[in-house]
């Protein structure tokens, strides 16, 4: 078996480490990508006092960065009086993804659009470094080299990817996640669980990614139900953020697989939040993966125990206990539509990563 693992992100983890971000910026001109909300404005002011004022602040992005908003984001970024030498992404995965778009854009979204739609190559020399400061525990974008870009007007989803888009540094401060409400905490936590499991049943899996994924999945299954009932518990927040990081380190080398490819149409069709859309099908997909590859089965047994059929049942009950329905019909998908959706997803970029494609096709 030949395999390789690589992740260049410098990681700092621990409560209170937000104050280290200014030191990572150093004397460089920096731009800030964050939410236009009071808690983030306060953090931005705190950072500016230590690092100096940013040359640009981009705050027009909400959940699921969309082409329509990113056009304006890139314009604002490109028209700043001074060119940023580093971008600080402060927020959830959507902020970090948006920062990657800005980093690659040269101040013009058309550069990114041509790359996504027309496959025009990016100029690596123009990609600006990123410091990622996540305020949720789920997406793993702080340790990956890609970003999800949505085009709601045309019902499309793209993945912007380039090795230079790995953030140069990630500062994970669990204290920054204390303000995340229950619904967001649940959805991002399940996104991380999906990252972990999808990197196990993946054609790109390797021993290093599997170890990260197993530890992440076990920790999320133990921690998340407790956390959503005790949102102010910093110890649980720290455990969940660590598990999310491990899942990110796993799928940073494998990418995701079938459950994620299924989720894109679910989100576009019904607006179902990403973490729910990519996790409700995990028990179904796990059953298709079982028995396909010895290494996958071995890793899944480390998570769920020796009886994988019972493990898939346990996974379904875990999701249902969190209030997540695992029947596709709950998301407005009929049996016939489900078959079509799975067939389409199997041919998608992420679906082709799934090791159980033949089992899924036969189901």
N, C-alpha and C positions, 0 to 999 in steps of 0.2 A: 504493500500500500504506500503510495507516494502522496505526501501532503505538505503544506506550508502554512504558516500563520504569521501575520504581520499587522501591527497596529502602532502608528507613530505618535499617538496623542499623549502628551504629558498630562498626567492625571493627579489632581490634588483633591483629597476627600476628607471632610470633617466639618462638624458644626463650627461656625464662626469664621470659616475661611474666605468668606466674601471679601474681607478686608485685604486679602492677598491679590485681588484682581488688579489694583492700581500698580503694584509692583511688576506684574506680568506685562502691563501696557508699557511701563517704563517711560521713556521720553518720546515715544512715537505719537504721531497724530492719530486720533482714534475716532471712530464713529460708533454710535450706539443704536442697536435694534432692540426695541422693547415694546411693551404695551403702554397705551395711554390710559393708565389707571393710577389712582393715588399711591398704592403701595409700591408700584414700579417707579413712579416719579420720585418718591422718597429715596429709593435705592439709587436711582440715577444721580440725584443730588449728592448723596453720600459718596458715590464713586467720583463725581466731578470734583468734589472738594479735595480728594486725595490725588487724582490723576490729572487735574486740569479739565477745562470744558471740552466736550467733544466737538469735532468740526462739523458733525451732522448727527441729528437724532431722527431715526425713522420709526414712527409709531402708528402707522396706518394698517398694520397687519393684524388680523384676528385668526381664529382657528382655520386650519387648512389653507395655506397660502395659495391664492388664486391669481391667475395671469392678470385679471383686470386690476387688482390692487398692486401687483408687483410692478406693473408698468409705471405707476406713480411713485412707488418706493424707489425704483432705480433712477427715475428722473430727479427726485429729491437728493438722492445720494450723489448723482453725477453733477449736480449744479452747486454743490457746496463750494465755498470760497477756496478751501484747501483740500487736497486729496488725502483721504485717510490712508494710513499705513497699516492699520489693524482694525478689525471690527469686533466689538464686544456684543455678543448675543445674550441678552438677559431675559429669560422667560422659558416657556415650554418648548416642545419640539417644533411648533410652528414658527417661533422666533428664530430658532437655530437654523431651520430649513430656509427661512427667508434670508438670513444672513449669508447662507451659502450662495443663494441666487445673487445677492448684491455683490458678493466677493468675486463672482465669475462674470458679472455683467459689464464691468467697465463704465458703469453709469448709464447703460442703455439696455433695457430688457430685450430689445430686438436681438442682441448678441446671444442671449440665453434661448430665446424663442427659436432662432435659426438652428441652434445646437439640438434642442429637444425635438423639433418638428422636421427639420431638413437634414439633421445629422452633421451639420457643419462643425468642425473641430473647435474646441475652445483654445484660446491662447494661454497656455499654462503660466507664462511669464507675467500675465496681467492679473492672476488670481491673488487676492489679498488675504493675508492670514486672519484667522478667526480665534477668538477666545470665547469658549462656550460656557455659560453660567446657567445651567438648567434650574428651573424653579418647580418642576414636576418630576415625578419618578416613573418613567415609562417609555419614552420614545427611544432613548439611546442615541439620539442624533449627535450628542456631544462626542461620541467616539466612532462615528461612521463618516464615510466620504460621499454620501449622497443625500439628496433632499427630495421630498415629494412636492410636486407642483400640480395644482389642480386647474382645470379649465372648465368651469361650470357651464359657461355659455355653449360649449361644444360637447359636453358630457365626456370629457377626457381627463386622464390622469397621466402625468409623466414623472420620470425619475431622473433628476439631474445628478450625474455621478462623475467624479474625477478624483484621482489620488491626491491632488493638491487641496481638495475640499475637506480632508480630515482637519478638524481644528488643531491648531498648534498646541493648545492647552484646554483642559476642561477643569473647571473648579466646581466641585459638587459639595454644596453646603446644605445638609438636610434641614437646617433651620429655615431656609428659604421656601421649603415646601409646606410649612405649618399653616399657611393661609389657604392652601388648596381645599376647596369644599369636597364633600363626600362623593358627589357624582364624578368630579374630575379625578379624584384620588382613585376611585374604582376603575374608571375607564383607562387611565394611564397605567395602573397596575396590571390590568388584563392585557394591555398592549405589550408590556414587558414579558408577561407569561407567554404570549403568542410568539414573541421573538425567540424566547428560550426553546420552546418546543419545536418551532419551525426550523430552527438551526440544527435540531437533532435529526428530524426526518428529511434531510437535505442532501442532495448529491454532492454538495461542497463541504459537507461536514468533515471534521478531523478531530483527533484526540484532544487538542487544546480547546477548540470551540465546544466540544461535548462536555468537558469538565466545567467550563464556565456555565453552560446551559443547564446542566443537571443541578448545580448548586443554586443557580438563579431560580429555577422552577420549584425546587423544594422549599426554598425560602419564601417565595411569593405565596405558595399554597398555604404555608403556615402563618405568614404574617398578614396578608391582605385582609382576611375576614376580621381580624382583631383591629387592624388599623382603621378600617372604615367606621368602627364603633368608638374609637379613641383617637380622634383626629389630632388632638393636642399632645400626643405621646411622642416626644422627640426620639425616644429609643426605637419605637416602631417605625417612625419616619426614616431614621438612619438605616434600619435593616431593609426597608423597602427600596430606598435609594441605592443601597449597595447591590441589592438583587437586580435592580433595573440596569445598573452599570455592568454587571456581569453578563446579563442578557445582551446588552449592547456590544460588549466585547466578543460575545459568541457570534451574533449575526452580522457583525462588522466584516467577518470573513466569509460568511455563507450566503448572506442576504436571506430574505424570508422565502416562503414557499406557498403552497396552495391556499391556505386559509386567508392569507393576505390578499392573494389575487382575487379570491371570492369577494373579499370585503369591499373592493373598490366599487363594484357595481351596486352593492348594497348601500354604500354611503351615497353614491351619486343618485340612486333611485329614491331612497327614503330619507336621506339626511341622517341616518343612524351614525352616532359618534364612532370614530375610528376604532377605539379600544374595544367597544362592544361588537362592532361589525367584523373585526378580525379574530374574535375569540369565541363567538357563539358556536362556530362550526368545528372547534378543536376536537371534541370527542368523536365526531364523524370522521374527520381527517385522520385522527390517531388510529382508528380501526382499519382504515385503508393502508396505513403505514406498517402496521404490525405484521411480522412475518416476512417482510420484504428484504431486510438486510440485518445480519447478526449484530453489527455494531450499533445500529439504531435500536434494536430490541434490548440490547444490553444497557444502553443509556436510559431507555424508558423504564427498565426494571429498577434502576437506581433511583428513579423518581417515584414510581408507583408500586413497586414490589414485584414479586415473581409472577403473579397472575395478571397479565396485561389486559385481558378482557375485563377483569374486575377493576383494573386501573382506569380503563376508558369509562366505565360506569361511574367510578369515583370522581373522575374529572367532570363528567356531566352533572353530578350531584353538587360538586363544588361550585360550578357556575350557577346552577339553579338556586343554591343557597345564598348567593350574592344578588339574586334577583334577575339573572340573565337567562332569558329563554333560549333553549338550544334547538328548537324546531324551526326550520326555515320559514314555515308558514307564519310564524310570529312577526316576520319582517316583510310580510306581503308577498311571499314567494310561493307559488303553487308547486306541486310535485313536478309538473312538466317544465315549469320555468327553472326550477332547481337543477334539473338534469341539463338544461341548456346552459345555465350559468356555470355549472361545474365543468362542462365540456369546453366552454370558452376560457375559463380560468386555467384549465390544464395546458392550454396553448399560449397563455400569457408568459411574460418574462419570469415572474415569480413561480407560476405554476409548473414551469419546466424544471424548477429546482426540486420538486417533490419526488421522493424516491418511490412512492406508491402509485405512480401514474396508471399502471395497468390495472391495479385493483380498483382505483377510482373510476376508470373507464368502464369496467365490468359491472360496477354497482348499479 
